């Protein structure tokens, strides 16, 4: 019998080429400021939840219609589409867990047939972003908890799970997965992850 697996990847700079929050910040005129904070958070120099609050605060006043433009601008990482297709062909489960935003991730996931998605939500009032998120922040602990929760729900043992990410907030899920992978990752992640790959996301399949 073929082993069933669950593969969970981070989204920004892993499944997507871009950091979505920077694309939204472009509409607020705060991209450089936001990019600098993102870089420090991904290197593990800042608490993720605090850095997210700081970055999202700069988005206050951006019209919610800008999110459609952002979604259209997102490019998938080379190999992302192929990885999902191959997982589905093998009967494996595939999920996306993101410190980014559900408003962008969910429609793109849906187009690719990905049902397992968890991400932050942006608060909107009167057609504009308020500069806050709604609900619990998807940080390092939440990503690890999500991997565990999905594996349990699907009846897949943790040793048959794969976690892939590039930033410090991915280290929790990378540590508990059966196969933990640093992808195009920051030095702190490459040092701690059992496996490291560069380039195409579907290179993950070579580890399995």
C-alpha positions as CSV (number, residue, x, y, z in Angstrom):
1,X,0.0,0.0,0.0
2,X,1.3,3.5,-0.9
3,X,2.1,5.6,2.1
4,X,-0.2,8.6,2.5
5,X,1.6,11.9,3.2
6,X,0.7,15.4,4.2
7,X,2.8,18.2,2.7
8,X,2.4,21.7,4.3
9,X,4.3,24.7,2.9
10,X,4.6,28.3,4.0
11,X,3.3,30.8,1.4
12,X,5.2,34.1,1.1
13,X,8.6,33.5,-0.5
14,X,8.0,29.8,-0.5
15,X,4.8,29.0,-2.4
16,X,4.5,32.5,-3.8
17,X,7.6,34.3,-5.1
18,X,6.6,37.5,-3.3
19,X,5.9,38.7,0.2
20,X,2.2,39.6,-0.2
21,X,2.3,42.2,2.6
22,X,4.9,44.1,0.5
23,X,2.6,44.1,-2.5
24,X,-0.2,45.5,-0.4
25,X,2.2,48.0,1.2
26,X,3.0,49.2,-2.3
27,X,-0.6,50.6,-2.3
28,X,0.0,52.3,1.0
29,X,3.4,53.8,0.0
30,X,5.1,51.9,2.8
31,X,6.8,49.0,0.9
32,X,10.4,49.8,1.9
33,X,9.5,50.2,5.5
34,X,7.5,47.0,5.5
35,X,10.1,45.0,3.6
36,X,12.8,46.0,6.2
37,X,10.7,44.7,9.1
38,X,9.7,41.5,7.2
39,X,13.4,40.8,6.5
40,X,14.3,41.1,10.2
41,X,11.3,39.0,11.3
42,X,12.2,36.2,8.8
43,X,15.8,36.2,10.1
44,X,14.4,35.7,13.6
45,X,15.4,39.1,14.9
46,X,11.9,40.2,15.8
47,X,8.9,38.6,17.4
48,X,6.6,37.6,14.4
49,X,3.3,38.7,15.9
50,X,4.7,42.1,17.0
51,X,6.3,42.6,13.6
52,X,3.0,41.6,11.8
53,X,1.1,44.2,13.9
54,X,3.7,46.9,13.0
55,X,3.6,46.1,9.3
56,X,-0.2,45.7,9.0
57,X,-0.7,49.1,10.8
58,X,1.0,50.8,7.8
59,X,-1.7,49.4,5.5
60,X,-4.5,51.4,7.2
61,X,-6.6,53.2,4.6
62,X,-5.7,51.0,1.6
63,X,-9.0,50.3,-0.3
64,X,-10.0,46.7,-0.1
65,X,-10.2,46.7,-4.0
66,X,-6.4,46.9,-4.0
67,X,-6.4,43.2,-2.8
68,X,-7.7,42.2,-6.3
69,X,-4.7,43.8,-7.9
70,X,-2.4,42.2,-5.4
71,X,-3.9,38.8,-6.1
72,X,-3.4,39.3,-9.8
73,X,0.2,40.3,-9.3
74,X,1.2,37.2,-7.2
75,X,3.4,34.7,-9.0
76,X,3.7,31.1,-7.9
77,X,7.2,29.9,-7.0
78,X,8.7,27.8,-9.9
79,X,7.7,24.2,-9.2
80,X,4.8,25.1,-6.9
81,X,2.0,24.1,-9.3
82,X,3.9,20.9,-10.2
83,X,4.3,20.0,-6.6
84,X,0.6,20.3,-5.9
85,X,-0.3,18.4,-9.0
86,X,2.1,15.5,-8.1
87,X,0.8,15.4,-4.5
88,X,-2.8,15.1,-5.8
89,X,-1.7,12.4,-8.3
90,X,-0.2,10.4,-5.5
91,X,-3.2,10.8,-3.3
92,X,-1.4,12.9,-0.8
93,X,-2.8,15.8,1.2
94,X,-1.4,19.3,0.6
95,X,-1.9,22.4,2.7
96,X,-0.8,26.0,2.9
97,X,-0.2,27.8,6.2
98,X,0.7,31.5,6.0
99,X,1.7,34.4,8.2
100,X,0.2,36.3,5.2
101,X,-3.4,36.9,4.4
102,X,-6.4,34.6,3.7
103,X,-7.9,37.2,1.3
104,X,-5.0,36.5,-1.1
105,X,-4.1,32.9,-0.3
106,X,-7.5,31.3,-0.3
107,X,-8.7,32.2,-3.9
108,X,-5.3,31.1,-5.3
109,X,-5.4,27.8,-3.3
110,X,-8.9,27.1,-4.5
111,X,-7.9,27.4,-8.1
112,X,-5.2,24.8,-7.5
113,X,-7.6,22.5,-5.6
114,X,-5.9,23.0,-2.2
115,X,-8.5,22.7,0.5
116,X,-6.2,23.0,3.6
117,X,-5.5,26.7,4.1
118,X,-4.8,28.8,7.2
119,X,-3.7,32.4,7.2
120,X,-4.3,35.8,8.9
121,X,-7.3,37.9,8.0
122,X,-7.3,41.6,7.4
123,X,-9.9,43.7,9.1
124,X,-11.9,45.9,6.8
125,X,-14.3,48.8,7.6
126,X,-16.1,51.1,5.1
127,X,-14.2,49.5,2.2
128,X,-10.7,50.1,3.5
129,X,-8.2,48.2,5.5
130,X,-8.1,49.3,9.2
131,X,-4.5,48.4,9.7
132,X,-5.4,45.4,12.0
133,X,-5.9,41.7,11.6
134,X,-8.9,39.7,12.9
135,X,-8.5,36.6,15.1
136,X,-5.4,34.8,16.3
137,X,-2.1,35.6,14.5
138,X,-0.6,32.7,12.5
139,X,2.9,32.7,14.0
140,X,5.5,30.1,14.5
141,X,3.5,28.3,17.2
142,X,0.3,28.4,15.2
143,X,2.0,27.0,12.1
144,X,3.3,24.0,14.1
145,X,-0.1,23.5,15.8
146,X,-1.8,23.6,12.3
147,X,0.5,20.9,11.0
148,X,-0.3,18.7,14.0
149,X,-4.0,19.4,13.8
150,X,-4.3,18.6,10.1
151,X,-2.3,15.5,10.4
152,X,-4.5,14.3,13.3
153,X,-7.7,15.1,11.4
154,X,-6.5,13.3,8.3
155,X,-5.2,10.3,10.3
156,X,-1.6,10.8,9.0
157,X,1.2,10.1,11.4
158,X,3.5,13.1,12.0
159,X,6.5,11.1,10.6
160,X,4.6,11.0,7.3
161,X,4.3,14.8,7.2
162,X,6.5,17.3,5.3
163,X,6.9,21.0,6.3
164,X,8.6,23.5,4.0
165,X,9.4,27.2,4.7
166,X,11.9,30.0,4.4
167,X,11.6,32.1,7.5
168,X,12.1,31.8,11.3
169,X,8.4,31.5,11.9
170,X,8.5,28.2,9.9
171,X,11.0,26.6,12.3
172,X,8.3,25.2,14.6
173,X,6.6,23.1,12.0
174,X,9.9,22.2,10.3
175,X,11.0,20.8,13.7
176,X,8.0,18.5,14.3
177,X,7.4,17.3,10.7
178,X,8.7,13.9,9.6
179,X,10.6,15.8,6.9
180,X,11.5,19.4,7.6
181,X,12.7,21.4,4.6
182,X,14.3,24.9,4.4
183,X,13.5,26.3,1.0
184,X,15.4,29.3,-0.4
185,X,15.7,30.0,3.3
186,X,17.2,32.6,5.6
187,X,20.5,31.4,7.3
188,X,18.9,30.7,10.7
189,X,16.4,28.3,9.0
190,X,19.0,26.5,6.8
191,X,21.1,25.9,9.9
192,X,18.3,24.3,11.9
193,X,16.3,22.5,9.2
194,X,17.2,18.8,8.5
195,X,17.0,19.4,4.7
196,X,17.7,22.5,2.6
197,X,16.8,23.0,-1.1
198,X,17.1,26.0,-3.4
199,X,15.4,26.9,-6.7
200,X,12.3,24.9,-7.5
201,X,9.7,23.9,-4.9
202,X,9.0,20.5,-6.5
203,X,12.5,19.5,-5.6
204,X,10.9,18.6,-2.3
205,X,9.7,15.4,-4.0
206,X,13.4,14.3,-4.4
207,X,13.6,14.1,-0.6
208,X,10.7,11.6,-0.4
